[in-house]
Amino acid sequence: MVQLTDVERAMLDGAHGAATAKAMQLLVRYAEALGAERFVETNNVAGVPGSAHGWLAKYYAPRGGDYRAVFSLFDLDSDEVVEVPRMHAYSCHLQGGMDPQLWSEQGFGKEAHERFAYDEAQTAAHGIQVMKTCTPYLAGNVPVMGEHCAWMESSAVVFCNSVIGGRTNTEGRESTSAAMLTRRIPYWGYHCPEYRHGQHDIDVQVEVSNVFEWGMLGYFVGGCVEDEIPVICGRISNPSLIRHKHFGAAAASSGGVELYHIVGMTPEAPTREAAFGPHQPRQRFCYDAAARERTYQTLNSIGTSRDVDYVMLGCPHYSIGQIRHAAYLLEGRKVHENCALWVFTSRSVKSLADTNGYTKILRDAGAYLMTDTCSAISQAVPQGTRVVALDSAKQTHYLPAIMHIEAWFGTTEDCIDAACTGRWNASLPVAGRAPAARASAAAPTPPATPA
Amino acid sequence: MSAQAQASTGEVVVLTGRGITPGVAEAEALVSRQTISGWGGMNPLTGTIIESRHELKGQSVAGKVLVFPGAKGSSGWSATFHMARLAAVAPAAMLFNVMTPKVALGAVVMRIPAVTALDQDPLGIIATGDWVRVDGNRGEVTVWKGGKP
C-alpha cells in the first residue's frame, strides 16, 4: 500500500478542491499498480494536458466537450466533470498538433484550428507554459541534477535522466496532468538511485564524433538493450547538446532507453565503475564497422524510389545552431519544384531564428520553418508525399509506419541536397569523416557550425 | 517451457501473481511474444495492432485477455489505450511480465484487471485461443487450455 503524508491525505479528502482530489485518486491507483510505496514531490511537470483532437472532443460533446470536461474525464479519469483550477506545479505543454500560423499549409481546416486555438488559450489560462515542443530543455525548462520531474516524451525523458541527471520515469498524459495539480508522482523506477546503475556494456570501436554518427549509434544501442541501461565506452567523442539529443531520441525509439551512461561524458558516469555501481555488466555489445553498416541499412530499408518529394528536419525539434546550419546550407539555393522542405522547432527557438534572419533564408529558398509539432505527431505531410528524406533516426522509425510512405535516412547535408534536387543520392559516409555538402557549385562555403 | 508441453487441451491451469488493478474478467487469450506499443503501435479506434513487422499486426486486442511481455514505445501508451476503452475496443484484461509506468497507468485508465509477477511465465502457459479468467483482486489467473470450457 502506498503511504500518504498528511498533505497527500488532505488532497485525497478534498481539502484542496475537487480536481486535486480526483488527481490524487488517480495517482493512488497508479502508485498501487506500480507497487510504489510512496510519492515524491515534483515541481517540474511536462505533459500534454487537456488537449482534444477531433475524436475526443466529439466523444465528450454530450458532457460539455470543453477543456474542463476533457481534463476531468480523460486526463483525470474522473466520472464527473469538476472545476479545473490553475496548476499547482511548474508545468509545461509539450508538442502539439499543428503550427499556430502555418496550419493551412499543413493541411488543417478552420475547425481543427479553432479547437487548437481554444485548447491553447485554456492551457495558458491554467498556468501551464505553452512551450509546445518535444525539447523543453531548449525552450526554457532545464532541470538540474537530482531534480525529481514528471515528464512525458521519450526523447525528453532520456535527455533529462542521462545528460542532466534529473530523475523521471516516462510518464503518461494522465499521470502528468494529475501531477500538475498535486505536485506528486510515484517514487518508483528512475526516481530511486539504486535503479539508475548500468546493466550492459557498449564498446564503440568505430569513430563516433558528429551528430549523424551519434544518432546511428543511439539507434544501434536501443536495439541491443531495449529499455535497459547501457554504459557506453570507447571511440565516442565531441559531446554536445544536439549529439546527445539525437543519440537519446534514437535509442528511445529503437529500444525504449530512458537512461544511458557514457563514461566521462554523462554526470552519473565519471568512471565505468561508478556507472555500473554494484552491477556486473550482463551483456557486452560491440559497435564496429559492420554494426554501423547494418544500422545504416536498417534505417534505409524502407526506401525504394529515389525521387524524394518531402524532406523533414527537426526531430527532435531543431536547436538554433541546427537551424543556422540548415539555413546556411540552403542559402542561395532553391527547394526543387517536386519537393518540399519543412523544418520543425519550438516557438522560442523560432523567435530567435526570426531575429537572426534564418527563417527568411529558409523561406526565400522555398522551405518553411514550423513550430509546435512534427509530421509524425501532426500526421501532416505535404499533399501527395510518397517518399521522405530525414536526418533523424527517430523520425525514420515512426513516420513511414504512421503515414504509409517510403523514407531515406542520411546526414543533414544529404537531406538538404535531396530537397534541392528532388533525388536521394546519398550513401553511408566513410567512418570518421565529417559530412560535407555534396552540393552543386552554386552552394556557398559550408559554415563552420559543428554538426 | 516444460509447463507448456504439459498443459494440453481441456486442462485447467491456475497461476498466481500480483493483481495491479481490481476487477474480474474472462475472455479468449491473445498472446504476443513481442512487447506492444501504444501510440503508433495500435489504432485506438479499432484496437488493431498496426506496427510494421509486429507478430500481431492486423489483429485486434478488443475484448481479449492480452498476454504479452510488456509495454514499449511512446509515452502516449496510456492515452492511446485509454481512447481504446472509450471506443469500446480495449482488452478485457492483461497479463504481462515487465512492469513499467506505461502498462501500469494504461491498466488503471482502461479500468481492467491486470496481473503481473506470475509464478509461471504466462507466455509459456497460455496460447492464443485459450479461455482465461483474470481476477485482479486476488492476483489469480485461471486458464482453460484449448478454449471456453
Interface residues (C-beta under 8 A of the other chain):
Chain A: L26 R29 Y30 E32 A33 L34 G35 V48 W55 L56 Y59 F74 D77 M152 E153 S154 V157 N169 T170 E171 G172 R173 E174 S175 P186 W188 G189 E226 D227 S253 G256 A376 Y398 P400 A401 I402
Chain B: R18 I20 T21 T35 G40 L45 I50 E51 S52 K72 G73 S74 S75 G76 W77 S78 A79 H82 M83 L86 M99 T100 P101 K102 A104 L105 G106 A107 V108 V109 R111 A114
